[in-house]
Amino acid sequence: MVAKKVSKTKTSPLKIELPKPEKVEAWGMNKYSLSSVLRPTTVEEIQSIFQNANLNGTKIALRGGGCSYGDASINSEGIVLDLTEFNKVLNFDTKTGIITVQSGARIKDLWETGIGKGFWPPVVSGTMMPTVGGALSMNIHGKNNFKVGTIGEHVKEFTFLTAKGEILKCSPKTNSDLFYSAISGFGMLGCFLTVQIKMKPIYSGKMRIFPVLVKNFDELFDYFEKEYKSSDYLVGWIDAFASGAAMGRGQVHKAVNLSEGEDSDFPDNCRLDKQHLPTRLFGIIPKKWMWILMRPFSFNLGMRLINFAKYVASILVNNKPYLQGHAEYAFLLDYVPNWKFVYKPGAMIQYQVFIPKETAKEAMKKIFSLGQSYGIINYLSVFKKHKPDPFLLTHAVDGFSMAMDFPVTKSNKQKLWDLCYAMDEIVLKAGGRFYFAKDSTLRKRVMESYFPKANLKKFYTLKKKYDPKGILQTDLYKRIFLTD
Ligand SMILES: Cc1cc2nc3c(=O)[nH]c(=O)nc-3n(C[C@H](O)[C@H](O)[C@H](O)COP(=O)(O)OP(=O)(O)OC[C@H]3O[C@@H](n4cnc5c(N)ncnc54)[C@H](O)[C@@H]3O)c2cc1C
């Protein structure tokens, strides 16, 4: 397909003064680079930085909110282009729900703009801090992935600055190759500039939540299969410390949107002051201190106790539906700011696997057993249901995912990486996939084993076409694509 040019780069490259290098960290604190960070606020500045890099061979990592758990937006050998100040909401059509933003706008900006007018973003992550550009690059999924797919499926169009410097308009019909590869392209083909997303209508500031206890993996899978058709969102928390017949026990939260006319408080309960998460726990303890209170539990026995206590607490509320605000349900993890600090002075990784429905249950049992036999048990496991999508380097499958948070310490690091490599083999055998947004341990051989060869070939062709000088690179790209 011939690329349709919206405009051609006319700016001459400015002389760019590189600021003093600063620490740029993976969200899980497991890796960092010391890099000069540029924070452009205009398209011209981004173009100019790309032009300079093409002339002088500088390597650039694009960075949004820095919410990827591993090395997806850090760069040990070049500069980091932080797009969080390129963040305007440009337009919101309250009739159609179509919002147009600069790519550094965050998911927070989407929902805060939409909710008062009766719209909610179609797909959100467990935190509201990712930027739209970062979310598209990884093609994020939400707790409703089984129903609405990934965020890319709700993008009407975007403008894109290719690494070699052209600005192209892309939609499912225009420059469709680039549309389906830049979304999921983990920042390797160019930079999203402006993005149009269709928000979804809501008829209440709240959803009806059904908390349900599941006693093991069998009940967990049965519940998801039985309930997904009548759910808008489904997410399971699993106690990874439970073993034997109790392996896979946990609590599922099913959420259902209220229908038009069902809520007499609408739209009043969409006001931001009614949606925002409280800043104090029990009205007293500032939430920003909560991670300090959690820290004494940040070791195996403490986390075993917390997981057990959570399971017992879920017995008390089992099958008792309640109403909950959208932000509260969607962004539970934002309730405890900096909760990752409980892992300090160590760090954390998230290992998330996506496995087809036919093999998922057995593979997940094997994965949990393996962790237990290594004595490395993840502190938080989250279970979701997924469906495939049409993007080139998608992580989605027709099946299920398990996201597992592991503590990283000096003494467990080698063993933890060995465990991940061993779990990789279970996932590959089960026909599963991995997710660059969460990854810290994947190797080239494993990546090449799960992506279809044709998709990889196409990715390499597009990389050559849109980034012939190879200016876009991240530590993740080097680790998985360039290192044997
Ligand atoms: C607590 C927590 C919960 C999460 N929950 C979920 C979840 O439920 N579902 C899910 O799918 N993910 C989830 N994530 C992961 C997160 O949504 C992704 O990592 C997302 O990509 C982060 O966006 P970001 O703006 O922070 O981008 P970064 O992490 O900074 O970068 C991500 C990628 O985007 C590229 N990039 C950034 N900006 C641009 C741009 N303008 N143009 C082109 N490329 C760009 C970068 O080069 C990089 O490859 C979660 C993360 C956290 C920390």
The ligand as an SDF file (V2000), in Angstrom:
LIG
                    3D

 53 58  0  0  0  0  0  0  0  0999 V2000
    0.2260   -0.7870   38.1040 C   0  0  0  0  0  0  0  0  0  0  0  0
    0.1750   -1.1130   36.6370 C   0  0  0  0  0  0  0  0  0  0  0  0
   -0.9370   -1.7570   36.1190 C   0  0  0  0  0  0  0  0  0  0  0  0
   -0.9940   -2.0670   34.7550 C   0  0  0  0  0  0  0  0  0  0  0  0
   -2.1040   -2.6920   34.2640 N   0  0  0  0  0  0  0  0  0  0  0  0
   -2.1590   -3.0240   32.9680 C   0  0  0  0  0  0  0  0  0  0  0  0
   -3.3190   -3.6560   32.4230 C   0  0  0  0  0  0  0  0  0  0  0  0
   -4.2870   -3.8990   33.1220 O   0  0  0  0  0  0  0  0  0  0  0  0
   -3.3110   -3.9590   31.0970 N   0  0  0  0  0  0  0  0  0  0  0  0
   -2.2420   -3.6720   30.2900 C   0  0  0  0  0  0  0  0  0  0  0  0
   -2.3150   -3.9900   29.1010 O   0  0  0  0  0  0  0  0  0  0  0  0
   -1.1510   -3.0550   30.7680 N   0  0  0  0  0  0  0  0  0  0  0  0
   -1.0870   -2.7250   32.0820 C   0  0  0  0  0  0  0  0  0  0  0  0
    0.0200   -2.0840   32.5700 N   0  0  0  0  0  0  0  0  0  0  0  0
    1.1270   -1.7980   31.6400 C   0  0  0  0  0  0  0  0  0  0  0  0
    0.9810   -0.4300   30.9580 C   0  0  0  0  0  0  0  0  0  0  0  0
   -0.3280   -0.1920   30.5900 O   0  0  0  0  0  0  0  0  0  0  0  0
    1.8380   -0.4430   29.6900 C   0  0  0  0  0  0  0  0  0  0  0  0
    3.1700   -0.7100   30.0300 O   0  0  0  0  0  0  0  0  0  0  0  0
    1.7800    0.8740   28.9020 C   0  0  0  0  0  0  0  0  0  0  0  0
    2.4510    0.6800   27.6880 O   0  0  0  0  0  0  0  0  0  0  0  0
    2.4400    1.9970   29.6770 C   0  0  0  0  0  0  0  0  0  0  0  0
    2.3110    3.2040   28.9730 O   0  0  0  0  0  0  0  0  0  0  0  0
    3.3340    4.3950   29.2650 P   0  0  0  0  0  0  0  0  0  0  0  0
    2.7550    5.6430   28.7210 O   0  0  0  0  0  0  0  0  0  0  0  0
    3.7190    4.3950   30.6730 O   0  0  0  0  0  0  0  0  0  0  0  0
    4.5340    3.9830   28.3160 O   0  0  0  0  0  0  0  0  0  0  0  0
    6.0360    3.5350   28.6320 P   0  0  0  0  0  0  0  0  0  0  0  0
    6.0080    2.4310   29.6060 O   0  0  0  0  0  0  0  0  0  0  0  0
    6.8520    4.7200   28.9450 O   0  0  0  0  0  0  0  0  0  0  0  0
    6.4270    2.9820   27.1930 O   0  0  0  0  0  0  0  0  0  0  0  0
    5.7970    1.8440   26.6720 C   0  0  0  0  0  0  0  0  0  0  0  0
    6.1430    1.6850   25.1900 C   0  0  0  0  0  0  0  0  0  0  0  0
    5.5380    2.7200   24.4370 O   0  0  0  0  0  0  0  0  0  0  0  0
    6.5050    3.3800   23.6180 C   0  0  0  0  0  0  0  0  0  0  0  0
    5.9990    4.7490   23.4930 N   0  0  0  0  0  0  0  0  0  0  0  0
    5.7270    5.6230   24.4890 C   0  0  0  0  0  0  0  0  0  0  0  0
    5.1910    6.7490   23.9760 N   0  0  0  0  0  0  0  0  0  0  0  0
    5.1190    6.5810   22.6350 C   0  0  0  0  0  0  0  0  0  0  0  0
    4.6460    7.3810   21.5450 C   0  0  0  0  0  0  0  0  0  0  0  0
    4.1180    8.5970   21.7270 N   0  0  0  0  0  0  0  0  0  0  0  0
    4.7330    6.8730   20.3020 N   0  0  0  0  0  0  0  0  0  0  0  0
    5.2610    5.6410   20.0740 C   0  0  0  0  0  0  0  0  0  0  0  0
    5.7080    4.8440   21.0470 N   0  0  0  0  0  0  0  0  0  0  0  0
    5.6350    5.3110   22.3170 C   0  0  0  0  0  0  0  0  0  0  0  0
    7.8090    3.1970   24.3670 C   0  0  0  0  0  0  0  0  0  0  0  0
    8.9140    3.2830   23.5170 O   0  0  0  0  0  0  0  0  0  0  0  0
    7.6340    1.7870   24.9110 C   0  0  0  0  0  0  0  0  0  0  0  0
    7.9560    0.8250   23.9370 O   0  0  0  0  0  0  0  0  0  0  0  0
    0.0930   -1.7390   33.9020 C   0  0  0  0  0  0  0  0  0  0  0  0
    1.2100   -1.0800   34.4370 C   0  0  0  0  0  0  0  0  0  0  0  0
    1.2480   -0.7670   35.7880 C   0  0  0  0  0  0  0  0  0  0  0  0
    2.4550   -0.0660   36.3420 C   0  0  0  0  0  0  0  0  0  0  0  0
  1  2  1  0
  2  3  1  0
  2 52  2  0
  3  4  2  0
  4  5  1  0
  4 50  1  0
  5  6  2  0
  6  7  1  0
  6 13  1  0
  7  8  2  0
  7  9  1  0
  9 10  1  0
 10 11  2  0
 10 12  1  0
 12 13  2  0
 13 14  1  0
 14 15  1  0
 14 50  1  0
 15 16  1  0
 16 17  1  0
 16 18  1  0
 18 19  1  0
 18 20  1  0
 20 21  1  0
 20 22  1  0
 22 23  1  0
 23 24  1  0
 24 25  2  0
 24 26  1  0
 24 27  1  0
 27 28  1  0
 28 29  2  0
 28 30  1  0
 28 31  1  0
 31 32  1  0
 32 33  1  0
 33 34  1  0
 33 48  1  0
 34 35  1  0
 35 36  1  0
 35 46  1  0
 36 37  1  0
 36 45  1  0
 37 38  2  0
 38 39  1  0
 39 40  1  0
 39 45  2  0
 40 41  1  0
 40 42  2  0
 42 43  1  0
 43 44  2  0
 44 45  1  0
 46 47  1  0
 46 48  1  0
 48 49  1  0
 50 51  2  0
 51 52  1  0
 52 53  1  0
M  END
$$$$
